[in-house]
Amino acid sequence: MKFELDSETRRALGYKLIDCIDHYFSSLPDRPVQLPAHERTFGSLGHELPEIGEEAPRVLDEICRELVDKGFHVPSANYFGLMNPTPTYMSVLAEALVAALNPQLATLARSQLASKIENETVRWIGERVFGTPAVPPPSPSVEGASSTPAFAGTFTSGGNEANFSALALAIAAHFPGSVENGVASIGAQPVLYASAEAHHSLDKSVSLLGLGRKALRRIVITDNLQLDTRRLESRIAEDYANGYRPFCVVGTAGTTNSGAIDDLEVLGDISRRYGLWFHVDGAYGAAATFSDKHRHLVRGIERADSVTIDPHKWLAMPFAAGVILTRHPATLRKAFEVSTPYMPRLENAALIDNFKISTQWSRRMNSLKLWLSLRVHGRHAYEELVDRQLTIARRFHDWLEASEQFEVASPMYLPILNFRVKPNGRTEQEVAAANVAMVEEVTRDGRYWISSTVVNGRSVIRAMIISYLTGEENLRGIQDVLTRAANRLSVSRSASGR
């Protein structure tokens, strides 16, 4: 079988796929998240490598049916899970177009319009995050004009790469010689600071950057789940006294466990006072800047030297889409720019080749899905999304506070709820076991999905409003299931004599 398909076949397959996606999207407001527990299997497939191809319509039909019938449906409105949203339909179309055109964003010469679209999308995001318009590079013909923008950035594969890039920027800014000579040339152990609840991509990053995981100082959190700034200052002073080289403070805007937001203004002040790079991991929470009404939730983010934001979280994009932004464009080039004889060059180009400002070389066009969604729906649609999800989460929070079976376990910053089974005489270990049992009971039939985790050393149940399809009906549904599950577990506990 040749790879080429004729026009009639291509169109027939395309319509078949669109029909499958359309049917799937139509089902999402009420679709179960996964199969019932007794039908789930987790073994590997055992097919032999196909030597001869099969008929494309049959194979496409089969995989569409199998993925929908047996899949785990993150886009469902009944998914109260992690930071994985229902993607906009325009972003789905954008992904198909990108796959077909396959633009290579490493250089401008091979992606003139695609690179411009990515640059524009980064500018749109940066203007919301930093609260200031970018200064576009002037025409090369304008003499004496500044060509330095107010900020710069690039799309990444996600928050892990974006946080990795931010730490690379911080190292390049504080220890410029290390870019060529390695971290050993610094002469002492560099250290950085983040809360105990900060994302574990930081642990991976410091290891991969050659600093070692012990270089990351995990600072305890307050009762409000924020990085304890007094303990931070004390640890910075202690590290200086012991010959370490502090270089970076990481604040989090929306922790994975609870959605907590560090006091970014105070962290900014501390960073400036000690001359440290201030990075904000806003992979989730930085999207609040798309709402004029709620951007105060991340007040202080505009003072950061660098910011991570993941459009594949609160901006309703499919995987993968992360962004790293920085107010120091020259440092972006210092950290990542290399010279090659084989990459095409453009004289007097207004934009920078992407391979010079990124950890990536071959570059997928991850920006088109957000650019197209913004073109079609506009920023106000995201403002409404943020407002609506916070409203629904607040109602969930109020329901939990009034519950006789559950208690709120932590403050609510963003649309993430931490709650737990009321102790009613249980030990902490018994509460943790009850929380796990509750999650298993709620998710057993596959209709809804919540999870358990540990926040500030205590077991909690975690539920998140993340789909733009989740509404009052879905909220009432999960509340009813939680109530019934609590009643069943309570009966079971009584029967056991406890």
C-alpha positions in Angstrom: 0.0 0.0 0.0 1.4 3.4 -1.0 1.2 6.3 1.4 -0.6 8.5 -1.1 -4.4 8.4 -0.9 -6.6 9.9 -3.7 -8.8 12.9 -3.1 -12.0 10.9 -2.8 -10.5 8.6 -0.1 -9.0 11.5 1.8 -12.3 13.3 1.9 -14.2 10.2 3.0 -11.8 9.5 5.8 -11.8 13.2 6.9 -15.6 13.3 7.1 -15.6 10.0 9.0 -13.2 11.4 11.5 -15.1 14.7 11.9 -18.3 12.8 12.4 -16.6 10.8 15.2 -15.2 13.9 16.9 -18.6 15.7 16.5 -20.4 12.8 18.1 -17.9 12.7 20.9 -18.1 16.4 21.6 -21.9 16.2 21.7 -21.7 13.5 24.4 -19.3 15.3 26.7 -21.8 17.2 28.9 -23.0 13.9 30.3 -20.4 11.3 29.3 -19.0 9.0 32.0 -15.3 9.7 32.6 -14.2 6.0 32.3 -15.5 2.4 32.3 -16.8 0.9 35.5 -14.0 -0.5 37.7 -14.7 -4.2 36.8 -14.3 -3.4 33.1 -11.0 -1.6 33.3 -7.9 -3.3 32.1 -4.3 -2.1 32.2 -2.3 -4.8 30.4 -0.3 -4.2 27.2 -1.6 -4.9 23.7 -0.2 -8.0 22.0 -0.6 -7.3 18.3 2.2 -8.3 16.0 3.8 -5.6 13.8 1.6 -5.3 10.7 3.4 -6.5 7.6 0.6 -5.7 5.2 -1.7 -2.7 5.7 -5.5 -2.9 6.2 -8.3 -0.9 4.7 -8.1 2.6 6.1 -11.9 3.2 6.7 -12.1 0.0 8.8 -9.0 0.8 10.8 -10.2 4.4 11.5 -13.7 3.1 12.5 -12.1 0.6 14.9 -9.8 3.0 16.6 -12.4 5.8 16.9 -14.8 3.3 18.5 -12.3 1.7 20.8 -10.9 5.0 22.1 -14.3 6.4 22.7 -15.8 3.3 24.2 -12.9 2.3 26.3 -11.0 5.5 26.9 -10.5 7.7 30.0 -12.4 10.9 29.1 -10.6 13.9 30.5 -12.8 16.3 28.4 -16.0 15.1 30.1 -18.0 17.6 32.1 -18.0 15.0 34.9 -14.3 15.1 35.2 -13.4 16.9 38.5 -9.8 15.9 38.2 -6.4 17.3 37.5 -5.6 20.3 35.3 -6.7 18.8 32.1 -9.5 20.7 30.3 -12.1 20.1 27.6 -10.3 21.6 24.5 -12.0 24.2 22.4 -13.2 22.8 19.1 -11.3 25.4 17.3 -8.1 24.1 18.9 -8.9 20.6 17.7 -9.2 21.9 14.1 -6.0 23.8 14.6 -4.2 20.7 15.6 -5.4 18.9 12.5 -4.2 21.8 10.3 -0.8 21.9 12.0 -0.4 18.2 11.5 -1.2 18.5 7.8 1.0 21.5 7.1 3.7 20.4 9.5 5.5 23.8 9.8 9.0 23.7 11.2 9.3 26.6 13.7 13.0 26.3 14.3 13.8 29.1 11.9 11.9 32.1 10.4 13.1 31.2 6.9 11.1 27.9 7.0 8.1 29.2 8.9 7.5 32.9 8.1 3.8 33.1 8.9 3.8 30.3 11.5 6.6 32.0 13.5 4.8 35.4 13.3 1.6 33.7 14.7 3.6 32.2 17.5 5.3 35.5 18.3 1.9 37.3 18.2 0.4 34.7 20.6 3.3 35.0 23.0 2.8 38.8 22.9 -0.9 38.5 23.6 -0.2 36.2 26.6 2.7 38.4 27.9 0.6 41.6 27.7 -2.0 40.0 30.0 0.5 38.5 32.4 2.9 41.5 32.7 0.0 44.0 32.3 2.0 46.1 29.9 2.1 46.2 26.1 5.1 44.7 24.4 7.3 47.1 22.5 7.4 45.6 19.0 10.8 45.6 17.3 10.9 48.6 14.9 11.7 48.4 11.2 15.4 48.0 10.6 15.1 51.2 8.5 14.2 53.3 11.5 17.5 54.6 12.8 18.1 55.2 16.5 15.0 53.3 17.6 15.2 50.7 20.4 14.7 47.2 19.1 14.3 45.6 22.5 10.8 44.4 23.4 9.5 44.7 27.0 9.3 40.9 27.2 9.9 37.8 25.2 9.0 34.2 25.3 8.4 31.0 23.5 6.0 28.0 23.4 7.2 24.9 25.1 5.9 21.3 25.4 4.4 22.1 28.8 5.1 23.4 32.3 8.0 21.1 32.9 10.0 22.5 30.0 8.9 26.0 30.8 10.1 25.7 34.4 13.4 24.1 33.2 13.8 27.0 30.8 13.2 29.6 33.6 15.9 28.1 35.8 18.3 28.0 32.9 17.5 31.7 32.4 18.2 32.4 36.1 21.5 30.6 36.0 22.5 32.4 32.8 21.6 35.8 34.4 23.5 35.2 37.7 26.3 33.0 36.5 26.9 34.0 32.9 30.2 32.1 32.7 28.4 28.9 33.4 26.8 28.9 29.9 30.1 28.1 28.4 32.1 26.7 31.3 29.4 24.7 33.2 28.1 25.0 36.8 31.5 23.9 38.2 32.9 27.3 37.2 30.5 29.0 39.7 32.8 28.0 42.5 30.2 27.3 45.1 26.8 25.5 45.3 24.0 27.5 43.7 20.7 27.2 45.5 17.1 28.2 44.9 13.9 28.4 46.8 10.3 27.2 46.4 7.5 26.2 48.6 6.9 22.6 49.9 3.8 22.6 47.6 5.6 23.8 44.4 5.6 21.6 41.4 8.0 18.6 41.2 9.2 19.7 37.7 11.5 21.9 39.7 13.2 18.8 41.2 13.7 17.4 37.7 15.0 20.7 36.4 17.7 21.3 39.0 18.9 17.7 38.5 19.0 18.0 34.7 20.7 21.4 35.0 23.5 19.9 36.9 22.8 21.6 40.2 21.6 18.5 42.0 18.2 18.1 43.7 19.5 19.2 47.1 20.0 22.7 45.6 16.3 23.1 45.7 15.3 24.5 49.1 11.7 23.5 49.9 10.4 26.1 52.3 7.5 25.1 54.6 4.1 26.6 54.0 1.7 28.6 56.2 -1.7 27.5 57.3 -2.9 29.3 54.1 -0.7 26.9 52.1 1.5 29.8 51.0 5.3 29.8 51.1 6.3 31.1 54.5 8.2 34.3 53.6 9.8 34.7 57.0 11.3 31.2 56.8 12.4 32.0 53.3 14.4 35.0 54.4 15.9 33.1 57.2 17.0 30.3 54.9 18.5 32.8 52.4 20.5 34.5 55.1 21.6 31.1 56.4 22.7 29.9 53.0 24.7 33.1 52.4 26.4 32.7 55.7 27.3 29.1 54.9 28.9 29.9 51.5 26.1 28.9 49.2 25.1 31.0 46.2 21.4 31.8 46.2 20.2 32.8 42.8 16.4 32.3 42.4 13.1 32.4 44.2 10.1 30.5 42.7 6.6 31.5 43.6 3.6 29.4 42.6 0.4 30.8 41.2 -1.9 27.8 41.6 -0.4 24.7 43.1 -1.4 21.4 41.7 -2.7 20.0 45.0 -4.8 22.9 46.1 -4.6 25.8 43.7 -2.8 27.9 46.4 -1.2 31.1 45.3 1.9 32.3 47.1 2.2 36.0 48.2 3.8 37.0 44.9 4.2 40.7 45.9 6.2 39.8 49.1 8.3 37.2 47.2 9.0 39.9 44.6 10.2 42.3 47.3 12.4 39.6 48.8 13.9 38.7 45.5 14.8 42.3 44.7 16.2 42.9 48.2 18.6 39.9 47.8 19.2 40.4 44.1 17.7 37.0 43.1 15.8 36.0 40.0 12.1 35.8 40.6 10.2 33.1 38.7 6.5 32.5 39.0 5.2 29.1 38.1 1.8 30.1 36.9 1.2 27.1 34.7 -2.4 27.0 36.0 -3.1 30.2 37.8 -1.5 32.7 35.5 -4.5 32.3 33.2 -6.4 34.5 35.8 -4.7 37.4 34.1 -7.1 36.9 31.2 -9.9 38.1 33.5 -9.9 41.8 34.4 -12.2 40.9 37.3 -9.9 38.3 38.8 -6.4 39.2 37.8 -5.9 40.5 41.4 -5.7 36.8 42.4 -2.2 36.7 41.0 -1.2 40.3 42.0 2.6 40.6 41.8 3.0 38.3 38.9 3.9 41.3 36.7 7.0 41.8 38.8 8.5 38.4 37.9 11.6 38.0 35.9 10.1 34.9 34.3 6.6 33.3 34.2 5.4 29.8 33.2 1.9 29.5 31.8 0.3 26.4 30.4 -2.5 27.0 27.9 -3.4 23.3 28.1 -4.7 24.0 31.6 -7.0 26.9 32.3 -7.1 28.2 28.7 -8.8 25.0 27.4 -6.1 23.8 25.0 -5.3 20.2 24.1 -1.9 18.9 25.0 0.8 20.1 24.5 1.1 23.8 25.1 3.3 25.6 27.6 4.9 29.0 27.5 7.9 30.6 29.1 7.9 34.4 29.3 10.6 36.7 30.6 11.1 40.4 31.0 14.8 39.9 30.0 14.8 39.0 26.2 18.6 39.2 26.1 18.9 36.6 28.8 16.7 34.3 26.7 19.2 34.4 23.9 22.2 34.2 26.3 20.8 30.9 27.7 19.8 29.2 24.5 21.4 30.8 21.4 23.9 28.7 19.4 25.3 29.2 15.9 25.1 26.6 13.1 26.2 26.7 9.5 23.2 24.7 8.2 20.3 26.7 9.5 18.8 29.2 7.0 19.6 32.9 7.7 17.5 36.0 7.1 19.2 39.4 7.0 17.5 42.2 8.9 14.8 39.9 10.3 12.5 41.6 12.8 12.0 38.4 14.8 14.4 35.9 16.3 14.8 32.3 15.1 13.0 30.1 17.6 15.9 27.6 18.0 17.9 30.5 19.5 15.5 31.1 22.4 14.3 27.6 23.2 15.5 24.2 24.5 13.8 22.7 21.5 15.2 22.4 18.0 12.5 21.0 15.7 9.5 23.0 16.7 5.8 22.0 16.4 3.4 24.9 16.0 1.7 24.7 19.4 0.6 28.3 19.2 -2.0 28.0 16.4 -4.7 26.3 18.6 -4.7 29.2 21.1 -4.3 31.9 18.4 -7.3 30.5 16.5 -9.4 30.1 19.6 -8.7 33.7 20.6 -9.5 34.9 17.1 -12.8 33.1 17.1 -13.9 33.5 20.7 -11.9 36.5 22.0 -10.5 37.2 25.4 -13.9 37.9 26.9 -14.8 34.3 26.5 -11.9 33.4 28.8 -12.9 36.1 31.2 -16.3 34.5 31.4 -14.8 31.0 31.8 -12.6 32.1 34.7 -15.6 33.8 36.4 -18.0 30.9 35.8 -15.6 28.3 37.1 -14.8 30.3 40.2 -18.5 30.7 40.9 -19.3 27.0 40.5 -16.3 26.2 42.8 -17.5 28.6 45.4 -20.9 26.9 45.4 -19.2 23.6 45.8 -17.2 25.1 48.7 -20.3 26.4 50.4 -22.0 23.0 50.0 -19.0 21.3 51.7 -19.0 23.8 54.5 -22.7 23.0 55.2 -22.2 19.2 54.9 -22.6 16.9 57.9 -20.3 14.4 56.3 -17.4 16.4 54.9 -15.2 19.4 55.9 -13.3 21.9 53.9 -9.6 21.1 54.4 -7.9 24.2 53.0 -8.6 27.7 51.7 -10.0 28.0 48.2 -7.9 30.2 45.9 -8.9 28.9 42.4 -11.5 26.4 41.3 -9.8 23.5 43.3 -11.5 22.1 46.4 -9.7 20.2 49.1 -12.0 18.5 51.5 -12.1 15.4 53.7 -14.4 13.0 55.5 -15.2 14.6 58.9 -13.2 12.8 61.6 -16.1 12.1 64.0 -13.7 10.4 66.4 -11.4 8.9 63.7 -7.6 9.1 64.0 -5.8 10.9 61.2 -4.8 7.6 59.7 -8.4 6.5 59.7 -9.5 9.7 58.0 -6.9 9.1 55.3 -8.2 5.6 54.8 -11.8 6.9 54.7 -10.8 9.6 52.1 -9.2 6.9 49.8 -12.3 4.7 50.3 -14.5 7.6 49.4 -12.6 8.3 46.1 -12.8 4.6 45.2 -16.5 4.5 45.9 -17.3 7.7 43.9 -15.2 6.6 40.9 -16.3 2.9 40.9 -19.0 3.2 38.3 -16.8 5.5 36.1 -19.3 8.3 35.8 -17.4 10.9 37.8 -13.7 11.3 38.7 -12.1 12.9 41.7 -8.8 12.1 43.4 -7.0 12.0 46.7 -3.8 13.7 47.6 -1.8 15.1 50.6 -1.8 18.8 51.4 0.4 20.2 54.1 0.9 16.7 55.5 -2.8 15.8 55.7 -4.9 13.5 53.5 -7.5 15.3 51.4 -10.0 14.6 48.7 -9.4 16.8 45.6 -12.0 18.0 43.2 -11.5 20.7 40.5 -13.8 22.6 38.1 -11.7 22.5 34.9 -14.1 21.7 32.0 -15.9 24.7 30.4 -18.9 22.2 30.0 -19.2 21.6 33.8 -22.4 23.2 35.0 -24.9 23.2 37.9 -26.3 19.8 36.8 -22.8 18.2 36.9 -22.2 19.8 40.3 -25.4 18.5 41.7 -24.5 15.1 40.3 -21.1 14.9 42.0 -22.7 16.2 45.3 -25.3 13.5 45.2 -22.8 10.8 44.5 -20.5 12.0 47.4 -23.5 12.0 49.7 -24.6 8.5 48.8 -21.0 7.2 49.0 -20.6 8.8 52.5 -23.8 7.2 53.6 -22.7 3.7 52.4 -19.3 4.0 54.0 -20.8 5.3 57.2 -23.1 2.2 57.3 -20.2 -0.1 56.6 -18.2 1.6 59.4 -21.1 1.2 61.9 -21.5 -2.5 60.9 -17.9 -3.0 61.7 -18.5 -1.9 65.3 -16.5 1.4 65.0 
